[in-house]
Every structure is written in structure tokens, then in C-alpha cells.
Amino acid sequence: MLKRQRQAYILDLLVRDKFVRVEDLAKDLNVSVVTIRRDISELDKKNKLIKVHGGAQVLEGSQDIELQDRHDQNPKAKIKIAKKAATYVKDGQSIYLDAGTTCAAVIPFLSQKDIIVYTHGIHHVQELQKYDIETYVLGGKIKRKTHAAIGALTLKYLEHMSFDIAFVGFNAYDTDFGYTTPDDQEAFIKEKIIAQSDKVLFLGDKTKLNRRAGIHFANVDDGVLITND
């Protein structure tokens, strides 16, 4: 695993768990303790986490990971998930694409389908246009870290729409607590997307399973979970 992928993994765990141990990370990533300590020190210097004895803790006010860091995490798993998710899509359907990077990985696999895509993920637009996919973008306040439109205006748009299939990302999944995210505004958006969709596919790699990220937005039976586990 590349350094940027290790560091993205560390930051993602911090979003959910608030604290990570050096020994646990070394075991999870199959690298030395020295390597993990070096990664944590580097991230601490970049002001992305707080280095503490035995591990690291989340930086106050930093509940979301930068978009580029998310792109660098588990790319092979995202492609595997995206390829499977795209098999659910049929010609003539309206598709909602959530703002996450796993959802972004689905786009190339939709290129041969006659569909309409709706999204509040501003970073999806260029890729959708690259594959000549008919696209509608919902407005709202743009969140800097995730490049997603959020807020009352985005919810207002969603109230007047319906979708055949929605691809929805999540930060964590727990069989008892359901799907969660650390941001209340994004949780509201996800709830509305789910309510307006006939079928919901939750996309997330196995590192997000059996965890909680703070704010519940969907139950286990609200849709189909597609993961690489």
C-alpha cells in the first residue's frame, strides 16, 4: 500500500473512531510500527490529526476527509464495488449519484447506458460529461472538503424529484445502528435521496463495516449494501 493510501486510511478511521492506536494500524495495514509512527508524525505536521502517546486523535473540527484523500483510499475495492453496482442499472432509468468517491467510481461503468443522472456532487460533473451522460446538478451551498452541495436549497430541489435508483455512500455501517455519517447536513441530504428513490444501493468498502460515524441517516433494510467483503 502506498503512503498516501495508508494516510487516507488513518484519517478515515479517525473520522469514525476519534482515536487510533499505532499497533492496531500496523497490524491492519501489514506494515511496521515505525512506518505508522512516521505517517502519524507527517499528518500531525500537516495539521490533519493530533499525535498522541501510542497513536493519534482526531483534530477538533475536522470531521470530514479531504476529497483527494478519499480518492486515494482503497481504489481497487471501489472499482470492484462500482462495477457490481452498475449492473443494477437499466436503460431509460433516472439515477441519483451521491457525492462520495465510491459513487464516483461507478461513472465509467455507466457510459454505455441510456440514462439520466442527477447529483449534488460537483466533482462528478466533469467525469459524467466525459462519458456524455445526460446530467442534472442540484444547487446549494458547496462544502469545501467534499465538494458536495448541501443545505435547504439542495433539499428543496430533492423534494420535487424522484429516481429509479440511488447510489448512496456512507462513512460507517453497523448492523444495529445502520448507516452513519459525521455531518448532519449531508445526513439530511442522504435521507431525502433515499425517500425519493425506488431502489437504494449503499456503496462502501469493508473498512467501513461494523463502525459508527455519529449521525444515523438510514436503516439496514432501507436498501442493498454493496461492498468488497
ZIZIJO-V25788 format. One record per residue. N is the residue number from 1. SS is DSSP state (helix for helix, strand for strand, loop for the rest). Layout:
n=<N/N>
ss=<SS/SS>
This chain:
n=<1/2/3/4/5/6/7/8/9/10/11/12/13/14/15/16/17/18/19/20/21/22/23/24/25/26/27/28/29/30/31/32/33/34/35/36/37/38/39/40/41/42/43/44/45/46/47/48/49/50/51/52/53/54/55/56/57/58/59/60/61/62/63/64/65/66/67/68/69/70/71/72/73/74/75/76/77/78/79/80/81/82/83/84/85/86/87/88/89/90/91/92/93/94/95/96/97/98/99/100/101/102/103/104/105/106/107/108/109/110/111/112/113/114/115/116/117/118/119/120/121/122/123/124/125/126/127/128/129/130/131/132/133/134/135/136/137/138/139/140/141/142/143/144/145/146/147/148/149/150/151/152/153/154/155/156/157/158/159/160/161/162/163/164/165/166/167/168/169/170/171/172/173/174/175/176/177/178/179/180/181/182/183/184/185/186/187/188/189/190/191/192/193/194/195/196/197/198/199/200/201/202/203/204/205/206/207/208/209/210/211/212/213/214/215/216/217/218/219/220/221/222/223/224/225/226/227/228/229>
ss=<loop/loop/helix/helix/helix/helix/helix/helix/helix/helix/helix/helix/helix/helix/helix/helix/helix/loop/strand/strand/strand/helix/helix/helix/helix/helix/helix/helix/helix/loop/loop/loop/helix/helix/helix/helix/helix/helix/helix/helix/helix/helix/helix/helix/helix/loop/loop/loop/strand/strand/strand/strand/loop/loop/strand/strand/strand/strand/loop/loop/loop/loop/loop/loop/loop/loop/helix/helix/helix/helix/helix/helix/loop/loop/helix/helix/helix/helix/helix/helix/helix/helix/helix/helix/helix/helix/loop/loop/loop/loop/loop/loop/loop/strand/strand/strand/strand/loop/loop/loop/helix/helix/helix/helix/loop/loop/helix/helix/helix/helix/loop/loop/loop/loop/loop/strand/strand/strand/strand/loop/strand/helix/helix/helix/helix/helix/helix/helix/helix/helix/loop/loop/loop/strand/strand/strand/strand/loop/loop/loop/strand/strand/strand/loop/loop/loop/loop/strand/strand/strand/loop/helix/helix/helix/helix/helix/helix/helix/helix/loop/loop/loop/strand/strand/strand/strand/strand/strand/strand/loop/loop/strand/strand/strand/loop/loop/loop/strand/strand/strand/strand/loop/loop/helix/helix/helix/helix/helix/helix/helix/helix/helix/helix/helix/helix/loop/strand/strand/strand/strand/strand/strand/strand/loop/loop/helix/helix/helix/strand/loop/loop/loop/loop/loop/strand/strand/strand/strand/loop/helix/helix/helix/loop/strand/strand/strand/loop/loop/loop>
